[in-house]
Amino acid sequence: MPIPRALVRLTLAWLLLSALPALAAAPQLIPETRQHDFGRIQAGARKDHVFRFRNGGDAPLIIEQVRADCGCTSTLLSQREIPPGGRGELRATFNSQGFRGPVVKTIYVQSNDPRQPETRLTLHATVIPEVTVQPETIILRDLRPGQPAVTRVRLTNHSDRLLTLSDLRGVPRELTAEPSTRRLKPGASATVRVTARLPEGQSRLSGYLFIITSSQQTPTLRIPVQGLAANPGP
């Protein structure tokens, strides 16, 4: 007895519909957040943040690789395979040594998520040195040979402990400096009086002012100094 065509069509349709979930099964990496801001941190500080994510798909999620855009950021993954509906964590540690100002670091997470094989997570911070100098470069104009030119710079202690200034010296010797105080309390500032003398016969002065501090993160401040005579000539 031949099978009715309608029954054949219904059977094929049922088989196709039954196979669709298996064909469509795929993992999906869904982070709780894609970025974190540490805010203002002191230079040299290490900061941790845990990125949490879940597998919103219906197949196991495999984390194939995790990499950061520089060696200042390390990562630790809780597990590489997350079942459907399961959760995972990625701990990121940022080392701010050597950085200053606004910083953005990116972490790349590669997985078997077919819709998004690479997920980007970012860390933000504003790195504040223990000691800052304003201005960062000393520029003197209209110098006259043999006559002293005086300017001032401001040092500020951003740390939570007392800092001391143990030595101030200029290179070349035509640069000298004298601070208003050698002890900087947390949050306090000091004014450094800088004196420059342009040697006879010279039209330009170039050098550095070195300030030795008790800061572990900024033990030596090096301030560039540029001077130009009133009539430098060609």
Backbone as CSV, one residue per row, in Angstrom:
resi,resn,N_x,N_y,N_z,CA_x,CA_y,CA_z,C_x,C_y,C_z
1,MET,0.865,-1.199,0.000,0.000,0.000,0.000,0.894,1.239,0.000
2,PRO,0.727,2.097,-0.996,1.596,3.277,-1.061,1.293,4.250,0.078
3,ILE,2.385,4.950,0.526,2.238,5.933,1.617,1.736,7.241,1.028
4,PRO,0.703,7.798,1.576,0.185,9.071,1.053,1.252,10.153,1.070
5,ARG,1.226,10.968,0.017,2.225,12.022,-0.078,2.117,13.027,1.074
6,ALA,0.925,13.290,1.510,0.734,14.238,2.611,1.436,13.757,3.873
7,LEU,1.356,12.413,4.094,2.010,11.844,5.274,3.525,11.962,5.152
8,VAL,4.029,11.744,3.919,5.477,11.872,3.709,5.928,13.296,4.001
9,ARG,5.169,14.270,3.522,5.536,15.661,3.750,5.518,15.996,5.233
10,LEU,4.517,15.514,5.927,4.430,15.784,7.364,5.596,15.156,8.110
11,THR,5.963,13.942,7.690,7.073,13.253,8.346,8.383,14.004,8.127
12,LEU,8.622,14.436,6.879,9.842,15.191,6.574,9.872,16.514,7.336
13,ALA,8.720,17.154,7.404,8.673,18.435,8.119,8.977,18.242,9.595
14,TRP,8.447,17.153,10.159,8.703,16.871,11.587,10.177,16.575,11.827
15,LEU,10.787,15.824,10.911,12.219,15.513,11.053,13.066,16.778,10.974
16,LEU,12.716,17.678,10.054,13.476,18.925,9.919,13.331,19.801,11.158
17,LEU,12.104,19.897,11.658,11.881,20.697,12.859,12.588,20.103,14.062
18,SER,12.631,18.783,14.135,13.326,18.132,15.246,14.827,18.379,15.186
19,ALA,15.348,18.521,13.979,16.793,18.714,13.825,17.215,20.161,14.036
20,LEU,16.283,21.093,13.948,16.652,22.501,14.058,17.336,22.855,15.364
21,PRO,16.856,22.428,16.545,17.561,22.771,17.779,19.012,22.314,17.773
22,ALA,19.248,21.114,17.244,20.620,20.618,17.216,21.475,21.435,16.282
23,LEU,20.868,21.809,15.125,21.629,22.604,14.180,21.890,24.009,14.714
24,ALA,20.946,24.561,15.480,21.067,25.931,15.966,21.805,26.028,17.290
25,ALA,22.106,24.924,17.932,22.764,24.950,19.237,24.114,25.642,19.119
26,ALA,24.331,26.661,19.952,25.589,27.408,19.917,25.783,28.106,21.256
27,PRO,27.036,28.332,21.641,27.307,29.071,22.875,27.161,30.575,22.648
28,GLN,27.021,31.315,23.721,26.954,32.771,23.635,27.600,33.376,24.885
29,LEU,28.662,34.130,24.686,29.362,34.770,25.802,28.706,36.114,26.088
30,ILE,28.165,36.258,27.291,27.471,37.488,27.672,28.142,38.063,28.919
31,PRO,28.966,39.125,28.783,29.592,39.739,29.961,28.580,40.572,30.748
32,GLU,28.750,40.616,32.081,27.928,41.515,32.886,28.264,42.964,32.543
33,THR,29.560,43.252,32.416,30.027,44.575,32.000,31.217,44.382,31.063
34,ARG,31.406,45.342,30.191,32.528,45.266,29.255,33.650,46.228,29.617
35,GLN,33.450,47.056,30.627,34.503,47.967,31.025,34.426,48.264,32.510
36,HIS,35.585,48.689,33.053,35.635,49.063,34.467,36.579,50.246,34.611
37,ASP,36.189,51.217,35.419,37.001,52.414,35.649,37.499,52.402,37.096
38,PHE,38.824,52.350,37.271,39.412,52.386,38.611,39.397,53.796,39.193
39,GLY,39.148,54.796,38.338,39.194,56.179,38.810,40.632,56.652,38.973
40,ARG,40.866,57.522,39.942,42.204,58.062,40.186,42.995,57.090,41.072
41,ILE,44.143,56.680,40.606,45.002,55.785,41.388,46.426,56.336,41.370
42,GLN,47.189,55.988,42.395,48.566,56.457,42.478,49.466,55.610,41.594
43,ALA,50.467,56.243,41.020,51.434,55.523,40.187,52.094,54.419,41.008
44,GLY,52.208,53.246,40.405,52.800,52.098,41.083,51.790,51.174,41.740
45,ALA,50.552,51.631,41.867,49.526,50.797,42.499,49.095,49.672,41.561
46,ARG,48.750,48.534,42.146,48.174,47.415,41.405,46.694,47.311,41.752
47,LYS,45.870,47.277,40.722,44.437,47.243,40.928,43.825,46.022,40.252
48,ASP,42.895,45.357,40.967,42.222,44.165,40.463,40.758,44.461,40.154
49,HIS,40.265,43.781,39.144,38.830,43.804,38.854,38.434,42.450,38.285
50,VAL,37.251,41.967,38.679,36.752,40.688,38.188,35.618,40.948,37.194
51,PHE,35.856,40.554,35.942,34.797,40.577,34.922,34.026,39.259,35.012
52,ARG,32.720,39.340,35.135,31.874,38.147,35.210,31.076,38.008,33.919
53,PHE,30.890,36.787,33.498,30.150,36.542,32.263,29.389,35.228,32.392
54,ARG,28.459,35.009,31.479,27.693,33.763,31.486,27.559,33.243,30.066
55,ASN,27.245,31.978,29.976,26.982,31.343,28.685,25.482,31.374,28.447
56,GLY,25.047,32.310,27.602,23.622,32.435,27.308,23.155,31.542,26.183
57,GLY,24.033,30.678,25.669,23.657,29.789,24.577,23.220,28.429,25.073
58,ASP,23.080,27.498,24.130,22.639,26.144,24.477,23.674,25.098,24.092
59,ALA,24.941,25.513,24.053,26.061,24.595,23.825,27.218,25.064,24.703
60,PRO,28.145,24.197,25.047,29.267,24.588,25.910,30.077,25.735,25.304
61,LEU,30.416,26.706,26.160,31.238,27.848,25.751,32.695,27.530,26.080
62,ILE,33.559,27.619,25.077,34.978,27.340,25.255,35.760,28.647,25.115
63,ILE,36.474,29.016,26.163,37.359,30.179,26.106,38.683,29.710,25.528
64,GLU,38.975,30.135,24.328,40.148,29.625,23.623,41.423,30.376,23.976
65,GLN,41.298,31.701,24.174,42.484,32.499,24.482,42.074,33.798,25.151
66,VAL,42.915,34.246,26.094,42.741,35.552,26.729,44.079,36.274,26.647
67,ARG,44.076,37.485,26.108,45.317,38.245,26.012,45.041,39.726,26.274
68,ALA,46.039,40.399,26.844,45.950,41.834,27.108,46.834,42.582,26.127
69,ASP,46.562,43.870,25.960,47.310,44.638,24.965,48.688,45.070,25.446
70,CYS,49.036,44.808,26.726,50.398,45.075,27.184,50.683,44.242,28.420
71,GLY,51.983,44.152,28.752,52.392,43.336,29.892,52.014,43.914,31.237
72,CYS,51.487,45.153,31.251,51.080,45.773,32.506,49.784,45.180,33.045
73,THR,49.096,44.385,32.232,47.818,43.805,32.633,47.902,42.281,32.579
74,SER,47.642,41.629,33.706,47.628,40.172,33.765,46.201,39.691,33.997
75,THR,45.925,38.450,33.585,44.567,37.918,33.693,44.589,36.507,34.273
76,LEU,43.495,36.151,34.929,43.327,34.812,35.485,41.888,34.377,35.229
77,LEU,41.732,33.297,34.470,40.420,32.791,34.084,39.969,31.702,35.046
78,SER,38.709,31.760,35.476,38.203,30.771,36.432,38.096,29.389,35.815
79,GLN,37.674,29.303,34.557,37.557,28.030,33.860,37.443,28.286,32.370
80,ARG,37.872,27.330,31.563,37.867,27.521,30.113,36.597,27.003,29.449
81,GLU,35.863,26.106,30.105,34.626,25.569,29.525,33.472,25.866,30.457
82,ILE,32.468,26.540,29.910,31.290,26.918,30.694,30.069,26.273,30.050
83,PRO,29.318,25.495,30.794,28.140,24.827,30.229,27.029,25.824,29.951
84,PRO,26.030,25.439,29.167,24.897,26.333,28.915,24.280,26.815,30.227
85,GLY,24.119,28.131,30.348,23.566,28.709,31.564,24.593,28.905,32.662
86,GLY,25.810,28.400,32.465,26.842,28.514,33.479,27.502,29.885,33.478
87,ARG,28.312,30.139,34.515,28.961,31.432,34.675,30.466,31.255,34.852
88,GLY,31.203,32.278,34.463,32.647,32.271,34.607,33.138,33.636,35.045
89,GLU,34.416,33.702,35.458,35.013,34.950,35.910,36.392,35.125,35.291
90,LEU,36.744,36.376,35.043,38.065,36.717,34.539,38.619,37.833,35.425
91,ARG,39.656,37.501,36.204,40.279,38.500,37.079,41.384,39.210,36.309
92,ALA,41.326,40.537,36.280,42.326,41.338,35.585,43.056,42.208,36.597
93,THR,44.386,42.251,36.491,45.210,43.057,37.380,46.008,44.058,36.553
94,PHE,45.854,45.336,36.876,46.564,46.401,36.172,47.664,46.945,37.063
95,ASN,48.897,46.955,36.550,50.044,47.510,37.258,50.319,48.897,36.690
96,SER,50.146,49.934,37.495,50.242,51.307,37.003,51.661,51.864,37.017
97,GLN,52.636,51.040,37.394,54.016,51.511,37.414,54.432,52.021,36.023
98,GLY,54.970,53.237,35.982,55.439,53.799,34.720,54.389,54.546,33.932
99,PHE,53.146,54.607,34.431,52.085,55.311,33.726,51.732,56.598,34.462
100,ARG,51.158,57.525,33.711,50.615,58.744,34.305,49.509,59.270,33.402
101,GLY,48.542,59.918,34.040,47.418,60.459,33.279,46.399,59.397,32.919
102,PRO,45.487,59.714,31.989,44.447,58.749,31.588,45.057,57.530,30.892
103,VAL,44.576,56.350,31.273,45.078,55.092,30.716,43.882,54.206,30.366
104,VAL,43.950,53.561,29.204,42.936,52.583,28.795,43.659,51.317,28.359
105,LYS,43.315,50.189,28.977,43.911,48.910,28.630,42.813,47.941,28.194
106,THR,43.115,47.179,27.129,42.113,46.298,26.529,42.497,44.839,26.714
107,ILE,41.502,44.029,27.036,41.666,42.579,27.164,40.817,41.915,26.083
108,TYR,41.426,40.997,25.351,40.738,40.308,24.261,40.434,38.870,24.690
109,VAL,39.154,38.508,24.639,38.712,37.166,25.007,38.209,36.474,23.749
110,GLN,38.905,35.415,23.336,38.518,34.665,22.138,37.823,33.372,22.560
111,SER,36.689,33.093,21.937,35.882,31.934,22.311,35.261,31.306,21.073
112,ASN,34.485,30.249,21.311,33.793,29.577,20.207,32.383,30.120,20.000
113,ASP,32.114,31.312,20.520,30.841,31.978,20.269,30.806,32.367,18.791
114,PRO,29.936,31.763,17.983,29.974,32.023,16.535,29.561,33.441,16.166
115,ARG,28.749,34.074,17.000,28.308,35.421,16.683,29.336,36.485,17.091
116,GLN,30.161,36.160,18.061,31.170,37.121,18.522,32.397,36.347,18.980
117,PRO,33.241,35.949,18.039,34.418,35.143,18.399,35.396,35.870,19.309
118,GLU,35.397,37.220,19.271,36.299,37.990,20.130,35.509,39.030,20.901
119,THR,35.638,38.983,22.220,34.989,39.945,23.102,36.056,40.844,23.705
120,ARG,35.830,42.156,23.665,36.796,43.112,24.187,36.318,43.682,25.517
121,LEU,37.199,43.633,26.509,36.938,44.205,27.825,37.985,45.290,28.070
122,THR,37.594,46.396,28.688,38.541,47.491,28.880,38.622,47.919,30.342
123,LEU,39.837,48.324,30.728,40.109,48.895,32.041,40.500,50.353,31.851
124,HIS,39.931,51.226,32.668,40.237,52.649,32.600,40.798,53.103,33.950
125,ALA,41.697,54.064,33.905,42.244,54.632,35.129,42.884,55.968,34.813
126,THR,42.986,56.797,35.834,43.773,58.030,35.759,44.887,57.901,36.782
127,VAL,46.113,57.787,36.286,47.260,57.508,37.156,47.883,58.821,37.611
128,ILE,47.972,58.986,38.927,48.517,60.198,39.522,49.864,59.874,40.166
129,PRO,50.969,60.495,39.715,52.261,60.274,40.368,52.215,60.736,41.824
130,GLU,53.077,60.169,42.660,53.120,60.604,44.057,53.479,62.087,44.152
131,VAL,54.347,62.523,43.253,54.763,63.926,43.255,54.583,64.487,41.842
132,THR,53.918,65.617,41.734,53.779,66.279,40.439,54.502,67.617,40.457
133,VAL,54.900,68.045,39.260,55.621,69.307,39.088,54.859,70.177,38.101
134,GLN,54.669,71.427,38.454,54.034,72.403,37.561,54.853,73.686,37.554
135,PRO,55.302,74.128,36.398,55.181,73.468,35.093,56.167,72.314,34.971
136,GLU,55.917,71.395,34.037,56.801,70.247,33.864,58.093,70.624,33.151
137,THR,58.089,71.725,32.411,59.287,72.229,31.737,59.428,73.716,32.041
138,ILE,60.633,74.123,32.401,60.902,75.528,32.683,61.435,76.191,31.414
139,ILE,60.758,77.242,30.989,61.178,77.993,29.806,61.417,79.439,30.223
140,LEU,62.639,79.907,30.032,63.025,81.263,30.388,63.323,82.052,29.118
141,ARG,62.781,83.246,29.021,62.994,84.082,27.850,63.627,85.407,28.266
142,ASP,64.206,86.059,27.304,64.803,87.383,27.514,65.895,87.361,28.584
143,LEU,66.706,86.304,28.574,67.831,86.240,29.504,68.913,87.237,29.081
144,ARG,69.587,87.775,30.090,70.694,88.683,29.829,71.957,88.116,30.481
145,PRO,73.021,87.994,29.702,74.255,87.383,30.222,74.697,88.014,31.539
146,GLY,74.996,87.132,32.500,75.484,87.578,33.793,74.419,88.003,34.775
147,GLN,73.187,88.181,34.318,72.112,88.626,35.206,71.208,87.442,35.579
148,PRO,70.852,87.329,36.858,70.011,86.201,37.262,68.571,86.351,36.764
149,ALA,68.004,85.240,36.365,66.585,85.170,36.001,65.925,84.179,36.946
150,VAL,64.837,84.589,37.556,64.194,83.781,38.594,62.804,83.346,38.148
151,THR,62.495,82.085,38.377,61.152,81.569,38.151,60.836,80.576,39.264
152,ARG,59.637,80.052,39.269,59.235,79.131,40.335,58.463,77.947,39.766
153,VAL,58.648,76.800,40.405,57.863,75.609,40.089,57.183,75.145,41.372
154,ARG,56.130,74.402,41.185,55.322,73.943,42.318,55.348,72.429,42.386
155,LEU,55.712,71.891,43.547,55.695,70.452,43.795,54.506,70.122,44.688
156,THR,53.775,69.052,44.352,52.619,68.646,45.157,52.729,67.174,45.505
157,ASN,52.492,66.871,46.778,52.539,65.497,47.275,51.138,64.893,47.202
158,HIS,50.959,63.912,46.310,49.648,63.266,46.155,49.557,61.956,46.949
159,SER,50.606,61.608,47.661,50.593,60.354,48.409,49.928,60.563,49.766
160,ASP,49.838,59.476,50.529,49.231,59.549,51.866,50.276,59.531,52.971
161,ARG,51.517,59.894,52.640,52.580,59.915,53.656,53.478,61.124,53.434
162,LEU,54.259,61.431,54.448,55.176,62.561,54.394,56.303,62.278,53.407
163,LEU,56.611,63.246,52.564,57.719,63.142,51.625,58.725,64.245,51.910
164,THR,59.990,63.938,51.737,61.032,64.922,51.970,61.844,65.144,50.696
165,LEU,62.395,66.344,50.583,63.288,66.704,49.495,64.701,66.730,50.061
166,SER,65.547,65.832,49.611,66.883,65.705,50.198,67.950,66.468,49.435
167,ASP,67.726,66.739,48.156,68.761,67.406,47.370,68.145,68.052,46.147
168,LEU,68.644,69.242,45.824,68.227,69.941,44.613,69.492,70.447,43.925
169,ARG,69.643,70.122,42.664,70.833,70.585,41.948,70.494,70.792,40.472
170,GLY,71.204,71.730,39.886,70.997,72.031,38.487,72.185,71.624,37.648
171,VAL,71.939,71.260,36.439,72.967,70.943,35.451,72.608,71.700,34.174
172,PRO,73.460,72.690,33.771,74.781,73.045,34.304,74.688,73.818,35.620
173,ARG,75.847,74.230,36.138,75.909,74.873,37.445,75.276,76.250,37.453
174,GLU,75.006,76.819,36.279,74.319,78.110,36.216,72.870,78.019,36.688
175,LEU,72.391,76.808,36.946,71.043,76.595,37.468,71.119,76.256,38.947
176,THR,70.393,76.960,39.765,70.321,76.663,41.195,68.855,76.679,41.624
177,ALA,68.568,76.018,42.738,67.179,75.937,43.207,67.127,75.917,44.725
178,GLU,66.068,76.498,45.268,65.864,76.538,46.711,64.376,76.339,47.000
179,PRO,64.014,75.277,47.769,62.596,75.026,48.048,62.093,75.851,49.229
180,SER,60.795,76.112,49.223,60.191,76.817,50.350,60.144,75.929,51.585
181,THR,60.124,74.627,51.405,60.185,73.655,52.489,60.725,72.349,51.932
182,ARG,61.348,71.568,52.801,61.855,70.264,52.363,60.975,69.117,52.858
183,ARG,59.874,69.436,53.531,58.963,68.420,54.050,57.571,68.681,53.485
184,LEU,57.076,67.681,52.777,55.761,67.797,52.149,54.787,66.824,52.819
185,LYS,53.805,67.356,53.514,52.774,66.514,54.102,51.831,66.017,53.002
186,PRO,51.051,64.965,53.284,50.093,64.490,52.268,49.176,65.604,51.795
187,GLY,49.139,65.792,50.479,48.294,66.823,49.903,48.905,68.212,49.878
188,ALA,50.086,68.371,50.487,50.705,69.692,50.564,51.568,69.975,49.337
189,SER,51.885,71.262,49.156,52.713,71.697,48.031,53.885,72.518,48.542
190,ALA,54.917,72.593,47.732,56.074,73.421,48.014,56.428,74.196,46.759
191,THR,56.960,75.397,46.957,57.412,76.214,45.843,58.935,76.149,45.771
192,VAL,59.453,75.893,44.587,60.903,75.843,44.388,61.313,77.067,43.576
193,ARG,62.203,77.855,44.155,62.706,79.060,43.481,63.905,78.661,42.628
194,VAL,63.771,78.844,41.330,64.820,78.446,40.390,65.492,79.693,39.836
195,THR,66.820,79.712,39.915,67.593,80.844,39.411,68.513,80.371,38.294
196,ALA,68.501,81.086,37.196,69.358,80.752,36.053,70.193,81.965,35.686
197,ARG,71.451,81.717,35.354,72.354,82.783,34.897,72.925,82.377,33.538
198,LEU,72.702,83.220,32.563,73.214,82.960,31.226,74.680,83.393,31.160
199,PRO,75.608,82.466,30.862,77.030,82.835,30.812,77.298,83.883,29.725
200,GLU,78.325,84.683,29.958,78.722,85.679,28.980,79.102,84.988,27.669
201,GLY,78.678,85.585,26.578,79.019,85.060,25.273,78.098,83.966,24.772
202,GLN,77.094,83.585,25.559,76.161,82.559,25.134,74.770,83.161,24.933
203,SER,74.029,82.586,24.004,72.675,83.068,23.723,71.597,82.096,24.178
204,ARG,72.018,80.886,24.583,71.045,79.884,25.004,71.539,79.144,26.240
205,LEU,70.593,78.678,27.027,70.894,77.880,28.208,70.008,76.642,28.185
206,SER,70.618,75.485,28.305,69.855,74.239,28.271,70.365,73.310,29.361
207,GLY,69.469,72.742,30.131,69.899,71.846,31.204,68.718,71.214,31.912
208,TYR,68.980,70.717,33.116,67.947,70.039,33.909,68.078,70.450,35.373
209,LEU,66.946,70.450,36.037,66.908,70.600,37.480,66.538,69.252,38.070
210,PHE,67.403,68.711,38.938,67.162,67.411,39.564,66.757,67.624,41.022
211,ILE,65.656,66.977,41.413,65.167,67.051,42.788,65.048,65.628,43.315
212,ILE,65.800,65.327,44.375,65.774,63.995,44.986,64.727,63.980,46.088
213,THR,63.805,63.013,46.033,62.724,62.915,47.014,62.766,61.558,47.712
214,SER,61.974,61.438,48.756,61.856,60.164,49.478,60.759,59.281,48.899
215,SER,60.158,59.709,47.806,59.098,58.916,47.166,59.676,57.645,46.564
216,GLN,59.036,56.514,46.833,59.471,55.253,46.243,59.130,55.188,44.760
217,GLN,58.050,55.827,44.368,57.627,55.785,42.980,58.303,56.865,42.140
218,THR,58.626,57.997,42.760,59.259,59.100,42.036,60.460,59.587,42.834
219,PRO,61.514,58.784,42.927,62.667,59.181,43.763,63.435,60.370,43.202
220,THR,63.410,60.538,41.872,64.122,61.664,41.261,63.223,62.379,40.268
221,LEU,63.073,63.666,40.485,62.339,64.503,39.542,63.358,65.175,38.625
222,ARG,63.138,65.079,37.329,64.027,65.720,36.367,63.220,66.717,35.556
223,ILE,63.530,67.993,35.759,62.761,69.062,35.125,63.625,69.709,34.048
224,PRO,63.244,69.631,32.778,64.005,70.292,31.712,63.948,71.797,31.844
225,VAL,65.068,72.455,31.543,65.147,73.914,31.599,65.687,74.413,30.264
226,GLN,64.965,75.349,29.668,65.388,75.961,28.408,65.368,77.480,28.583
227,GLY,66.504,78.127,28.229,66.587,79.574,28.331,67.067,80.190,27.040
228,LEU,66.578,81.398,26.744,66.937,82.083,25.505,67.257,83.533,25.815
229,ALA,68.336,84.025,25.249,68.748,85.402,25.492,67.752,86.384,24.906
230,ALA,67.831,87.635,25.370,66.898,88.658,24.900,67.057,88.883,23.401
231,ASN,68.286,88.869,22.920,68.557,89.029,21.488,69.500,87.923,21.066
232,PRO,68.941,86.689,20.802,69.789,85.542,20.540,70.573,85.652,19.271
233,GLY,70.138,86.474,18.323,70.846,86.585,17.058,70.527,85.401,16.158
234,PRO,71.187,85.348,14.975,70.874,84.275,14.025,71.375,82.933,14.506
